[in-house]
Amino acid sequence: MTAINGARSRTKIYGWIAPLGNLSTSKHSNLPAANHIYPSSIQLNQIVLNVERLPDTVQTDHFDWGYHLTALYGTDYRFTNDKGYFSSQLIDQNNRYGFDPTMVYVDLYLPHVAQGMNIRAGRWISPPGIEAQLSPFNYNLSHSLLYSVDPFTETGIIGTIKLSDRWLVQLGLTASHDVAPWTPDAKPSAIACVSFTTASARDNLYGCANGISDGKYAYNNVQQYDLTWYHKLSKTMHIATETWYMYELDVPSITGPITLEKGTNGAYCRPNQVRCTAPEYAIVNYIEKQLSLHDFLSFRSDFLNDKKGQRTTYQTRFSENTLSWNHWFGTTVQLRPGIRFDHAWDRPAYDNGTRASQFTVSSDVVFHF
């Protein structure tokens, strides 16, 4: 990789291998905790290969372009898989391991629009949120409940415009969440985001209206309104907070006569309701403390209210708390052990609905190349 990336070409090739092991009080499943969903086992979460050419956006002199390709294999494919992109391996077969072309896009940088505009077209990670599905881009090896049930990737076009050093706006049009444009579930969906950074650079607010369409029941056609806040406490400590509200209209009742689309869940509607609106809201907070150049601690608290059970299949309130340690061995190996406690407040929702609480001890090792 050093030889390849040291060539004159601006195209870079890199990736990682991320195996994971965990011990859990559950026996059959760790869901809705993610991504260590198989209890008391060792699994290969991700083998990822990236090929990219980054556009030069730190200038306003000339047009530039770039592209990005990400190929993912492992158990985590189920959290990025889109309907229409090799989706039968999950929707029809529920394979433990699978492949997903998680990102395939091109970037066009136009320097003379405001203080620079980047246009991205293709398939890319859904914009809002603190967390991302690719392992090294997260504080922890596991994901918050908030992240594990919201949209993962989009296929479409999005423009990012820098208005000033403090303001940035994004506008996009997609085929709806987690679906390819050529599927029956595709429908034009809008994205509008704005980012504000204070003059001191100690605070950033980032709000998004994500995937806004008619909101009617389809494959993951949720309407998401998301807000994140980053606050720098000191040179070695910061917090990151995210909250969202989502809903989907006309979701079939789990007790009704309507057959659910494969890969989707029904809602706990009122008696005699065939369809209903399924809302949910959530909030997560991270506290991050750097201990040295190679170590930091992370503490996460998370709350999710799945009001109709449409996201997790359980109509209940959830909470989780996770403490993890992140250590780098040199520049290529990352170790991330952690302990996590989950609880469902209104009914058992762990270990296939048999337990109200779940405790896990887990760690992954990320080998970068």
Secondary structure as UniProt FT lines:
FT   HELIX           2..5
FT   STRAND          11..24
FT   TURN            31..32
FT   TURN            39..40
FT   STRAND          41..53
FT   STRAND          64..74
FT   HELIX           75..79
FT   HELIX           88..91
FT   TURN            92..93
FT   STRAND          98..110
FT   TURN            111..112
FT   TURN            114..115
FT   STRAND          117..125
FT   HELIX           135..137
FT   HELIX           145..148
FT   STRAND          153..162
FT   STRAND          167..177
FT   TURN            181..182
FT   TURN            184..185
FT   STRAND          189..197
FT   TURN            199..200
FT   STRAND          203..212
FT   TURN            219..220
FT   STRAND          223..234
FT   TURN            235..236
FT   STRAND          237..253
FT   TURN            254..255
FT   TURN            262..263
FT   TURN            271..272
FT   STRAND          275..292
FT   TURN            293..294
FT   STRAND          295..306
FT   TURN            307..308
FT   TURN            310..312
FT   STRAND          316..329
FT   TURN            330..332
FT   STRAND          333..344
FT   TURN            351..354
FT   STRAND          357..368
//
